[in-house]
Amino acid sequence: MLIGLAGYLTGYDGSFPFVKPGDKFEEHNYAGMRAFCALLGSCLPPFAYLTVLELSKSLPAALITTSLLIFDTGCITISQYILLDPILMFFIFGSVLSMVKFNSHRKSVYIPIYVLWLNLRNCNPIYSCRSITCILIKLVNLDLFCLKNLTDPVEFVKHGDIIRLEHKETSRNLHSHLHEAPLTKKHFQVTGYGINGTGDLNDFWQIEVCGGKPGDLVKVLRSKVRLIHLSTGCVLYFSGKTAKVVEVSCSPYLKETPNSQWNFEDHVNAKCRTCKDLLSANKLCTLIFKVMHLIK
């Protein structure tokens, strides 16, 4: 249809039978159809250049790939005749380039910036501007969080307390809302949200000590806890593993599984030097801690 369109626009009347290759066109106007195929064929080298450059970030690799196509006899030959090959290759190359550009743009939005160390024992939730995922490596100095309660004085953190978790490096809050998680359907998305520690009501979580009762203190390393999202009632959840990436979501259903159990690995509070084994918090964010996921 594209070849027919090119012929129609350049004066071809549609009467040539195209019975077999090599038939002479004689008075039939075929130049527009050949020019159209040659034009699409000439787009293949720049498409290849842009694709390889985007994937490898290497100018020599992109130039070598382009040269191989420019001086390839087969590519030159099929591009100068009225054939389907240059059209098919044009759209195949174009589709690959579009996919590569799309993935590059998506990674620029989801680039790993903020890290919370979860152990496997361990994995790292990576904070992006949109969502949190995990990778199975440890990134130093980016796993520090501040735990804030709703009062000014220093207090020990207890079963049932409402807290906010603020990433020290970026001042973004651990946040969830009524948007579907990227991978796990019917789970809610978990994000890093807010500026300079300020956010909204979706930044608040309630600590639940597994098997505990109101008033039980949260102990460093020893207490298994669940983080219940106050606005939606979902629980911070270790969803699963896809390749090397692990999703962190907020589950409204699976609340009694090991994948929803966490513990506090360490903490420091300048106003509470004697509470090394007990978790403490205050509104001024003096508590800096790491969170570790519990695996069966």
N, C-alpha and C positions, 0 to 999 in steps of 0.2 A: 504493500500500500504506500509506503514511503517512496519507493522507487517510482511508482505510478504517479504520485503527487509531484515529484521532481520533474518527471517527463511532461506532465500536464502543464506545469508552470513555465516550462521552457519550449513549448511548442510541439511536443510529440503527440501524434494523433491516435496512437494505440493500435495501429494496423499491422505492425511488424509481428510475426507469429512466434519468434523466439523458439524455433523447433529444436535446433541443436547448436552447441557452441561452434563458433567460427563462421556462422552465416553472415554475409555482408549486409550492412544496414542500408547501403546505397543512398537513396534520397531521404530516408527517415532521419529525423532529428534526434540523435541519441546523446549529444554532447552534454545536455543538462543532467541526464541520469548518471553518466560517467563522472561528471564533476561533483555530483552529490555524493557518490560513493567514495571518490578520492578525498573529498572534504572530511567525511567521517573517519576515513582511514588515517588522515593526517592528524587527527585529534588523539590517536593512541599514544604517541610518544609523550606529549605533555601530561596526559592522564597518568601514564606510568611514572613520570618524573615526580608529580605531586604526591602520588600514592606512596612510593618508596621513600621520598623525603619525609613524609608525615610519619611513616612507620619506623624508620631507622634514624631519623634526625641526622643523616649523613649525606652531605652534598656529593662526595665521590660515588657513593652507592647509587644515588639517584641519577647521576650523569652516566654511569656505566650502563644502568638499565635502559636509559633513554637511547644511548648509542646502539645498543643491541637491537632495538626496535627500528631505529632509523636506517640502519644498514642491513636489516634482515630482508633478503630477497623475497621470501614468501609473503611477508607483510606488504612489501611494495607492490608485488604482483597482484595480489587479490584486491588491493585498494584501487587499482586502475581500471578494473572491469566492472560491469554491471552485475554484481553478485550480492548475495545476502551476507557474506562473511564480514565485510567491513562494518555493516550495520549491526550485526550481532555483537561483534567485538567492541564496537563503540558503546553499546548499552551495557555490556558486561563490565568493561573497564570503568564506565561512568558509575555503575552501581557500586563497584568496589571502592572507588574514590569517595563516593557519597557516604558509604558505611564507615570508612576510615575517618573522614572528617566529622561525622556525627559522633563517633566514639571519642574522638579527640576533644570535641566540645564538651561532651558529657563528663569526661575525666577532669576537664578544667574546672567544672562546677563541683565535682565530688572529690577533688584532690585531697588526700589525707593531710590534715593539719593538726587536729587536736587528738591527743592520745590518752586513753585511760587503760592502765595495765590490768588485764584479766589473766589469771594464771591457768595453765593446762598441765601438769597444772597449767598451761596458760595461753592467753591470747590478748590482743590489744584492740579495744574498741577505738575506731578511728573517727574522730569528729570531723564532719564536713559541714558545709553550710546548710545541708539538707538532711542528712541522715547519719546514723552511727553504724559502722560495721566493725569487724575484727580481723586482724591478721595475726598469724602465728609466729610473731617475732616480738622482742621486747625493745621498745624505744625509750631511751633514758631521758629523764628530766621533763617529759611531757605527760607523766602519769599522775601529776599532783592535783588534788581537788580540795576545795574548801567545803566544810560542812557548816551550814548555818541553821540555827533554830530561830524561833520567832521572838526571843527575849534577849535582852542585853547581857545579863550575867552569864558566867560560865556555868554550864549544867552538864551532868552526865546524861548521855543519850539512853533512852529507855524504850522498851516495847510500847508501841503506840504513838511515839513522838512524831511530829510533823517537821520535816527538814527540807532544805534546799541544797543541792549539790552544784557548786560553781567551779568550773575548770580554772585553775590558777593562772595558766598561761594566757588564756584568751578571754577570761571573765564571761564565758557562756554557761548557761545553766542547763543541767540535764532536764529534758523537756519531752513531753509526749502530747499527742492531740488526736482528734478523731479523723485521722487520715490513715489509709491502709498502708501497712509495711511494704517495702519494695518486693520482698520475696515470699514471706509467709502470709498467705491470705487470711483474712479475718483477725489478724493481729494489727495493732496500731503502730505507727511510725514513732521512733525515738530519735530526737534530734538534739543538737546543741543550739541554744536559743538565747537571745537577749544581748545587751551591750553593757559592759562594765558592771555586770552583776545584776542588772535590772532586767526583768522579764514580765511574765504575767502569771495568772493563777494556775496555768498548766505546768509550772516549774516545781510544784510542791509534791513531796512524796511522804508517805507514812511508813515508818520502820516497823516491821513485824518480826519478832524473834521466833524462829521455828520452834514450836513446842513451848513457847513462853506464855507468860500472863502479864497483864498490866503492871508496870512498875519494875519488871526485870531489866537489869542493866545490860547494855550491849558491850560484850567483851571483845577486845582485839584478837583476831585470829580464831578464837574459840566459838564465838556466836555465829550460828547460821541465821541469816536474815533474809527477808523478802522486802522489796521496795514496792509498795503499793501506790500507784498514781492516784492522787487525791481526787482529781476532777473526773476521771473516767472509771476508776476502780480496777484498772488493769494492773498487771504485775510485770516488773522488769524481767525480761526473759531472754535466755540464750537460745536462739531459735534453731540453729543448726549450721552445717558446714557446706559450702558450695565452693569446690576447688580449694583455694587457700584463703577464701574470704568467709567470715562467719558473721551472720546477721544478729544484731541486737534489736529486739522488738519489745512491745508491751502487750502481754497476752491477757485478754479478758476471760479466758477459759482455763488454761492449764496452769493452775496456781499452786498445786501441791506436788510438783515434780522437782527433781534435782536441778533442772535447768532454770528454775526460778530462785534458787538458793545462792546467796552471795555471802562473803564476809569481808571485814575490814582488815587489811593486812598490817597496817601501821598507822600511827598518827602522832602529831606533834602539836602541843598547845602551850604557848609561852605562859599563859595564865594558869595553867594547871600542870605543874611539873611533877606532881606525885601520882598522876593518874595514867601511867604508862599502859597498864593492862585494861583500862576502862575507856570507852569512847566518850569524849566530851566535846561540847560545841558552844559557840556563842555568836551573837549577831555580827561581831566584828570580823569574823572569818579568820580566826587564828588557828584553826584546826586544818591541817593539810594531811591528806591521807591517800592511800591506794586501795582500790577495790579489787578483790580477787574472786573469780568465779569458781564455784565448787563443782568438781566433776565426780561421777560415781567412782 
